[in-house]
Amino acid sequence: MSEKLKIITTGDGSHSLYNSELQETYHNSAGAFRESIHIYMIYGLDSWLARNPQKYPIRIFEMGFGTGLNAWLTLVWAEQNRIPVLYHTIEAYPLEKEIYSQLNYIEHDHSIWHFHKYFEPLHNAPWNEGGPVSEYFNFKKDNVTLEEAQLYPSDVVFFDAFAPSKQPELWKKETLQKVTDAMRPGGLFATYSATGQLKRDLKALGLEVETVPGPPGKKETTRGWKGRGQ
Ligand SMILES: C[S@@+](CC[C@H](N)C(=O)[O-])C[C@H]1O[C@@H](n2cnc3c(N)ncnc32)[C@H](O)[C@@H]1O
């Protein structure tokens, strides 16, 4: 296993990773699984769908594939809702199989156990190619930095970079602009961060910014809408 990465168990029993070089975890230590469901599924995809009931497929851009938890839960969401999703994610530092094969996500929630067969295929999928992984989930992951990535038009953004205090370059207004420029009208930008600077920058970039309740361990998070759309 990469020496700087250690598997940890978060407050809801699901795994995350700790990067000792950055002194940073991949998820909220109060609960990785709960964080992903709360911020990206409920306050992300469910909210977007409520405003855009017939606008399929949903085009998602994720900054930071990491453990694949957001991607896998989105696949589950797409299959359960029978809504086609085109998922584009980028990752500068892919995990080794030795690490992702030990993560406990597929056994964490038994109600979605039957989707376990899709977790490793997300990791095993070739980089920079893309294609269907399940009936409703089309997936492309690029091994590239955000700075160098080519972005496609997106309806929903999961901005899941390491914290602004650890990787400030990824939260600079110019970097955020690259992402918000690629959002389609009506698009939703979802993230766990709730700094005042982020909110000011997203507002200056033309988004309607909302502070929304966070998952356990995080009082608030941020999301931004690119106009009303449709
Ligand atoms: C908070 S973690 C993402 C967690 C992930 N979404 C999940 O579901 O497990 C941040 C990720 O961004 C990646 N990363 C760091 N710098 C990057 C960059 N400049 N461009 C793209 N990815 C980067 C890290 O390697 C890490 O996997």
The ligand as a Gaussian input file, in Angstrom:
#p B3LYP/6-31G(d) Opt

LIG

0 1
 C      -11.666000      14.478000      -1.213000
 S      -10.903000      13.326000      -2.309000
 C      -12.226000      12.812000      -3.362000
 C      -13.124000      11.769000      -2.757000
 C      -13.962000      11.062000      -3.804000
 N      -14.889000      11.937000      -4.462000
 C      -14.625000       9.817000      -3.265000
 O      -15.848000       9.610000      -3.526000
 O      -13.918000       9.034000      -2.633000
 C      -10.021000      14.413000      -3.429000
 C       -9.423000      13.696000      -4.638000
 O       -8.867000      14.662000      -5.528000
 C       -7.665000      14.120000      -6.071000
 N       -6.832000      15.252000      -6.541000
 C       -5.936000      15.979000      -5.833000
 N       -5.418000      16.991000      -6.591000
 C       -6.015000      16.890000      -7.801000
 C       -5.936000      17.658000      -9.004000
 N       -5.133000      18.723000      -9.103000
 N       -6.690000      17.276000     -10.061000
 C       -7.509000      16.177000      -9.974000
 N       -7.633000      15.414000      -8.853000
 C       -6.912000      15.772000      -7.783000
 C       -7.079000      13.355000      -4.910000
 O       -6.150000      12.403000      -5.338000
 C       -8.321000      12.743000      -4.278000
 O       -8.591000      11.487000      -4.828000

